[in-house]
Amino acid sequence: MNPFPQSGHSETLSDTPRDPQDVSRQGLPAVNQAGTGPVPVSPRRSLRVLCIDDDEMVLESMKDFIAYFGHRVGVASGGKWGIEVFRTAILKSEPYEVVITDMNMPGISGYAVAQIIKAESPDTPVILITGAGNTTMDSGALSASVDAVVNKPVHMQELNDLLLRMVGPA
């Protein structure tokens, strides 16, 4: 995995847990709540991040964890609503800098969401989160619309690091 991806490159984060105590509700990792050491500090940069998921509890957890790192987080329950929220933000001149979407959602999949977002805003990084095993960026069609795939369970420090790398310096 390239720790400093260039624009147009993709990467996949591992789903191997780093610490068995580093897990919170809904299988999402906590930010070192186990007291096993200091919380890693990332460079501070506040991004506008849109999270799209059909599971309200996962969506709320993602929002809380991403906001913990100082980012401004918008949420959308499901793909169709996510696309509308994304478009509305652009019309208000408050575009999202990164979109994180779940892969498997009813109605419209995360992959379809990514295709639509990339068609309308090619420079907006899209991260696809999946619980479907070790999904990779091997498919040409997938890599054209998705900048990174993150397998569940999501490690929030790694996700934050990925967000910062994808958008680059302020």
C-alpha positions in Angstrom: 0.0 0.0 0.0 1.4 3.4 -1.0 1.3 5.6 2.1 1.3 8.7 0.0 -1.1 8.0 -3.0 -1.0 10.4 -5.9 -4.2 11.7 -7.4 -6.0 9.1 -9.3 -4.4 6.2 -7.3 -6.3 3.9 -5.0 -5.7 1.9 -2.0 -7.2 -0.7 0.3 -7.0 -0.7 4.1 -6.6 -4.0 5.9 -9.5 -5.4 8.0 -7.1 -7.0 10.5 -7.7 -5.6 14.0 -4.7 -4.0 15.6 -5.9 -4.4 19.2 -8.7 -6.8 20.3 -9.8 -4.1 22.8 -10.0 -1.5 20.2 -13.6 -2.1 19.2 -16.8 -0.2 20.0 -20.5 -0.5 19.1 -21.5 -2.0 15.8 -18.0 -3.4 15.3 -16.4 0.0 14.6 -13.2 0.5 16.4 -12.9 3.0 19.2 -10.2 5.6 19.3 -7.9 3.9 21.8 -10.5 3.9 24.7 -8.8 0.8 26.1 -6.2 3.0 27.9 -3.4 1.1 26.2 -1.5 4.2 25.4 -1.9 7.7 24.1 -4.4 8.4 21.3 -2.3 8.9 18.1 -2.5 12.6 17.0 -3.0 13.4 13.4 -2.2 16.7 11.8 -5.2 19.0 12.4 -7.1 19.8 9.3 -10.9 20.0 9.3 -12.4 18.5 6.2 -16.0 18.5 5.0 -16.9 14.8 4.9 -20.2 13.2 3.7 -20.9 9.7 5.1 -23.6 7.6 3.4 -24.9 4.4 4.9 -28.3 2.8 5.2 -27.7 1.6 8.8 -28.5 4.5 11.1 -26.4 3.1 14.0 -23.3 2.7 11.8 -23.9 6.2 10.3 -24.1 7.8 13.7 -21.0 6.0 14.9 -19.1 7.0 11.8 -20.2 10.6 12.3 -19.1 10.6 15.9 -15.7 9.1 15.1 -14.9 11.3 12.2 -16.0 14.4 14.1 -13.7 13.3 16.9 -10.8 14.1 14.5 -12.1 17.6 14.0 -13.8 17.1 10.7 -17.2 18.5 9.7 -19.5 15.6 8.9 -22.7 15.4 6.9 -24.7 12.2 6.9 -27.2 10.7 4.5 -29.3 7.6 5.1 -29.0 5.7 1.9 -27.5 6.2 -1.6 -30.3 8.2 -3.2 -30.4 10.7 -0.3 -26.6 10.8 -0.2 -26.5 12.0 -3.9 -29.1 14.7 -3.1 -27.1 15.9 -0.1 -23.9 16.0 -2.2 -25.6 18.0 -5.0 -27.3 20.4 -2.5 -23.9 21.1 -0.9 -22.4 22.0 -4.3 -25.3 24.3 -5.1 -24.8 26.1 -1.8 -21.1 26.5 -2.6 -20.3 24.2 0.4 -19.0 21.1 -1.3 -17.9 18.0 0.5 -14.1 17.4 0.2 -14.5 13.6 0.6 -17.4 11.1 0.4 -17.5 7.9 2.4 -20.2 5.4 1.3 -21.2 1.9 2.3 -21.1 -0.6 -0.6 -24.2 -2.6 0.0 -27.3 -0.5 0.4 -30.9 -1.0 -0.8 -32.0 0.9 -3.8 -28.7 2.3 -5.0 -25.3 0.7 -4.1 -22.3 2.6 -2.9 -20.6 1.8 -6.2 -23.4 3.5 -8.1 -23.2 6.4 -5.7 -19.4 6.7 -6.4 -20.0 6.6 -10.2 -22.6 9.5 -10.0 -20.4 11.6 -7.6 -17.3 11.1 -9.9 -19.3 12.0 -13.0 -20.4 15.2 -11.3 -17.3 16.0 -9.4 -14.3 14.0 -10.6 -11.8 15.5 -8.1 -13.9 14.5 -5.0 -12.3 11.5 -3.4 -14.7 8.6 -2.8 -14.1 5.9 -0.1 -16.1 2.7 -0.3 -16.6 0.8 2.9 -17.5 -2.9 2.6 -18.1 -5.8 4.8 -18.0 -8.2 1.8 -14.6 -9.6 2.6 -11.4 -8.5 1.0 -12.7 -6.3 -1.7 -9.8 -4.7 -3.6 -9.3 -2.1 -6.3 -8.4 -4.7 -8.9 -11.5 -4.0 -11.1 -10.8 -1.2 -13.6 -14.4 0.0 -13.4 -14.2 0.1 -9.6 -10.9 2.0 -9.5 -12.3 4.6 -12.0 -15.0 5.6 -9.5 -13.6 4.7 -6.1 -10.4 6.2 -4.7 -10.0 3.7 -1.8 -11.8 0.6 -0.4 -11.9 0.2 3.4 -12.9 -3.2 4.7 -15.0 -3.6 7.9 -14.3 -3.3 10.7 -13.1 0.2 10.1 -10.1 1.4 12.1 -10.9 5.1 12.6 -7.3 6.3 13.0 -6.4 4.7 9.7 -9.5 6.1 8.1 -8.6 9.6 9.4 -5.0 9.2 8.0 -6.5 8.1 4.7 -8.8 11.2 4.6 -5.9 13.5 5.2 -3.7 11.8 2.6 -6.5 11.9 -0.1 -7.2 15.6 0.3 -3.6 16.7 0.8 -2.2 19.7 2.5 -4.4 22.7 3.2 
